[in-house]
């Protein structure tokens, strides 16, 4: 498959038929070397008048695999994505994802099973690409940063229904964005994939009207800790982008000052946008033409995202889906610090076995989970992490 030339039209299968998938399919209609051939959906294709090319919709994963040279997974559903990625990699096809939720929960299970990478477009992929760029210029990253403009750990259903309708995305999506779960997931993937750590459980999330000022505060903290960190700045008027705060050689100070990067010793490299559906094709070409990944969760991740109760939850409570729910939110933790935590991505059709107080971290003894490939994958990852000697913090800075 990869012996084709750049003039060849590659067949792209898409998993998911929501907001990102719709935008991606529309963007691909005028691209000559990539063509979408199938879109896997769990909805009834006959009812999808909202989809730009309903003739591509299929309910058959076998049909998708048969008609694809590469698969783009953007369902946002951890359990579903885990099953699909398993099958696609078994079929020998590469997978490009726009799904940090999948990576941070079960992605490490597949790292050595085929070519699997997160794409540019969402914040983690954009940070990975920005890192590649600045490393070539001699910068030494201290902070891999996300820009969060609004945060409310416990929004009301009424508020979230309003914003879901206004923004045209699902209730679960807007809730996960608002309560901070999404930024915790994104930056946990960044920490694992780019050899960084988190400063504290849940990250620092520096409030600052000036992104660069907040970024330099985080860089100062990373320097004191002695290793790069993954974190975010909370800045209401800032652009929806990413940044890396980095150091450079002292002899470059005058040059960088002249080039408007400030006086140092920390320099903030800002990308003021992330264009999810439009940027995926860059990573597709990286995979097809160079057989290179951009970002994955690594075989031995350090960071996970635990489920934290938003309110008091009673025994017998059923959590249909943890990410974007009104029962729990996500918080980044070091796996070896909290080895019995329940990753929020595993909470699907889960039932509490005891009462849990607001603010309490959910542990495996607290819930009954369905027997899924995702659960098996997490158990395998956890055992792998426990058996591997932790990376000394003194080595993390050089890996940045």
N, C-alpha and C positions, 0 to 999 in steps of 0.2 A: 504493500500500500504506500509506504513512504518513499518508494522509488520514483513516484510521479514527479513531473517537472512543475515549476511554478505556473506554467500556462494551463495546467490541467484544472478542471473544476472539481473540487472535493465535495463529497456528500456529507452534510452535517445533520446529525440527529439531535433533537432537543428534548430534554426531559422537563416537563412542567409547561403549563399553559397560562400562567398568571402574568403579572405586570412586567417582569423582566423578559419573559419569553415572548410576549406580544411585541415589545419594543425591539427585541433582537431580530425576530422574524421580519418585521417591517424594515429594519436597517439593512438586512441581507438581500432584499429584493433587487438592489442595484449593484451588488458586488459580483464581479464576474468569476473570480476563482473559488468562491465558496457558495454553495447553494444548500438551503435547508430542504431536506427530503422527507423527514417525518418529525412529528411532534407528539411525544407521549403524554397523554392526559388521562386522568381518572374520572373526568366528566364525560357526559354523553356528547360526542362530536356533533350530533344532529341539533343540539340546543345552543351551540357556541357561535351565535351570530356576531358576538363581540370580537371573535378572533380574526386577525387580518387575512389568514389563508386557511379556512376551515378544512379544505381538501387534504391538508397535510396531517390532520389530527388522526391519531390511532390510539386504541386502548391496548395494543399488543407490544410488549417489549421485544419479542422475537422479530416482529415486523420492523421495529425501529433499528435493531442491530443489523438486520439483513440489508437495510438500505442506507447504511452510514459508514463513513471512513473514520469519523470522530464523533464523539457525543458530548454535547454541552448539557450539564446538569444544573438546573436553576429552580428546582421545586421548592426549596426552603423547608422541606419536610425531612427530618433526620432519618426516621425509620425507613421511609420510602426511598430516600437517596441511598441509604446503605445497601438495601436490596438491589437497587438498580446498578449502582457502581460495581457491586460484586459480580453481577451477571455480565456487564459490559466488559470489564477487565478480563473475566474468564474467556470472553469471546475474542480477546486480543486487540481490542480497540482502545485508543487513548481517550481519556476523559478530561475535559476542561470544565471547571465548576464556577458558578457564582453562588456559593453556598458555604459561607464560613461556619454556619451552624453544624453542617455535616462534618466539616474538617475537625472542628474542636471537640466533637463527640466521638466519632468513629473513624475519621480520616486516617489516623496513624496506622490503623489495622491494614490499610491497603497500600501503604507507601512502597512496600517491596513486592507488590503483586502486579504492577503494570505502570504505565505512564499516566500519572494523575497530578493535576495542578489546579490551583485556584487561578482565576483570571484577573487581569487588570480590569478596572472599572469600579469595583467596590473598594473600600478603603484599604483592606489588607493587600490586595494585588497592586494598588497604586503605590503603596509604601514600598513594596518589594521592588517595583520598577524604579522608583525614585532612588532607592538605596543603590541599585546597580549603577545608576547614572552618577551619583556623587562619589561612590567608591573609586570610580575611574578618574575622578578629579582629585583624589587624595584626601577627601574628608574622612573623618573618623566619627561615625554616628554614636551619639549618647542617648538620644530620645527618638523613638519612633512614635509620632504623635497623630492622634485623631482630633478633629475639631467637632465638638458637640455644642449645638446652639441652645438647646433647651433640655431640661431634665426634671422629671417628677417621678419619684420612685413608686408612688401609689396613686396613679390617676383614676378618676371615676369612669365607670362604663359610659355614662352620658357624654363626658368629654371625648372619649375615644371613638364613640360612634359618630360624633360630629366630625372629627378630623378624618376618620376613615372615609366618610362620604365626600368631604371637601377635597381630599387628596387623591381619591380614586384607588386606594389600596385597601387591603383587608384589615379587619379589626385587629387581628393578631399582630400584623406588621406594625401598624401605627402604635400599638401598645408596647411592643418590644422596643421600638425606637424611643418612645417617651420615657419608659421606666428605666432605661439605661442598659437593658439586657443586651441589645444589639451591639453597643459600643464595647461592652465587656467581652462579648464573643469575638468581635473583630480584633480587639487588641490582644486577646489571649492567643489567637492564631498568629498574629504578628510576632508576639514574644517567642512562641515555639519555633516558628519558621525562620526567624531572622536571628536567633541566638541571643535573645534578650531575656530579661526577667521582669517581674513587677515589683514596684517599690514596697507596696503593702497590699494586703488583701483588698480587693475591690478597686485598686489603683488610687492615685491621688486626685485626678480630675481637677486641676487647678482652675478656679474661677478667675477670669481675667478679661477685661474689655479689649485688651491688646493681645492678640495671639502670640506675637513674637516675645512680648514680655513674659507671658505664661510659659512659653516654650523654654526660655532661658532659665526660668525658675526650676523647671523640671530638669534641665541639663545640669544645673548646679547640684540638684539632689542626686542625679545619676553619678556625677563625678565624686560626690562624697561617699556614695554606696560602693563605687569602684567597678561598676558594670553598666552596660546599656539597659535602659528600661523601655517598656511599652506602656503608653499612658495616653491621656487626652487633656485638652484644655476646654473649659466650659466658657464659651464666648458668644453671647446672643447675636451680635452684629457681624460675626465673622463669616467668611465664605465657607461653603460646604466642601472642604478639601482635607488635605493631609500635610504634615510637615515632618522634617527631620531636623533636630538640633544636633549640631556636630562641632567637632574641633578641627583645626588644621595646624600646620606647622607655623611657628612664630614668624618665620621670615616671609610668610604670605600675608601677614596682618595688614601692611600698607596697601597691598594690592586689593585685598578683600574690602578694606575700608573704602578705597576709591571706587570699587564696583558696587557700592551701596549695600554691603552685607553687614555693616556696623563695625564696631571697634574690637569685637572678640571679647573674651576667648571663645565664646560660643556663637555659632553662626546658624541662622534659621533658614533652611531651604524649604520654601512653601510652594505647594501645588494647590491653587485655589479652586479646584473642581475635582469631581469624580463622575464620570459619565458611563454608568453601569453598562447598559445594553450596547452602547456604541464602541466601547473599548474591548469587548470580549474578543473581537476578531484579531486583535493584535496578538493575544496569547494563543489563539488557534494557529496562527501562522508560525509562531515560535515553536509550537509542538510539531506541526506538519513538516516544516522546512528545516528545523534545526534539532528536533527531538530533544528539546530542553524544557524543563519545568520552570515556572516562575516562583511558586510558593506552595509548600505543603506543611502539614502539622508535625512532620518528622516521626521517625520510628520511636523515639523516646521523649515525648513531650514533658515539659516541666509544669505547664499551667493548664488548668481546666476551668470550667465555669459551673459553679455550684448553684443549686436552687435554694433560694432564701424565701421564707414565708412572708407574704405581704401583710397578712392579718392572721389572727388565730384560726387555725384549721383543726377541725374535729376529726376524730377517728371515723373512718368510713367515707370521708370526702373523696370524690373522684376528680382527678385532674385530667381532663381530656387532652390537653396539650399545654406543656409548661411554658414554652417560649411564647410570649405575648398574652399570657393569661392574667386574670385578676387574683389568682391564688399565690403565685410565686414570681420572683424576678431572678435574674442571673447576676452572679458576682464572681470575678476572677479569683482563683485560689491556687496556691502551689499544691500539686497533687500529693506530694509526700508529706505535706503539713496536714492535709485532710483526706487521707486515702479512702475513707468510707463515705465521702460525700456522694450525693446523687447528681451527676451532670444534668443540667436542666434540659438538655436535648434528649435525654432518655425518658423524660416524663411525658408519656402518652398513654392514655387509658390506665392511669396509675391510681391506686387506692391507698389512702393512709391507714396504717395499722395502729396509730396512736394519735393523741392530740399533739399539735405542734404550735408553739407560741409565735406571735409576730416577731420577725427578725431572726428566727432560728434557722440554722442551716439544716436541710433535709439530709438524712443518712439512709443507707440501704435498709437498716432495721425499721425505718419509719414508713416504708411503702412496699406495696406489692406491685411488681412490674410484669407485663406480659413477657413471655419467653420469645425473644426476637433475635435476629442476627445482630442487631445493634447492641443489645445487651451482651451477647457473647463477645462481640468485638471489643466493647469497653473492658470486660473482664480480662481479655487477652492483653490489651494495652496496659492495664493497671499492673498485671503480673510482670510484664516486660519492664515497666518503669521501676517497680520494686526491686527487681533483680539487678538492674543496671546501677552501677555506682554513680551517684549524682555528680554533675559537672561542677568542679570548684569554681566559686565566684570569681577567683583571680583570673580564670581563663575566659570568662564571658566577655570582658572588655575587648580583648584582642580579636574575638570572633565577630565583633560588630563591624 
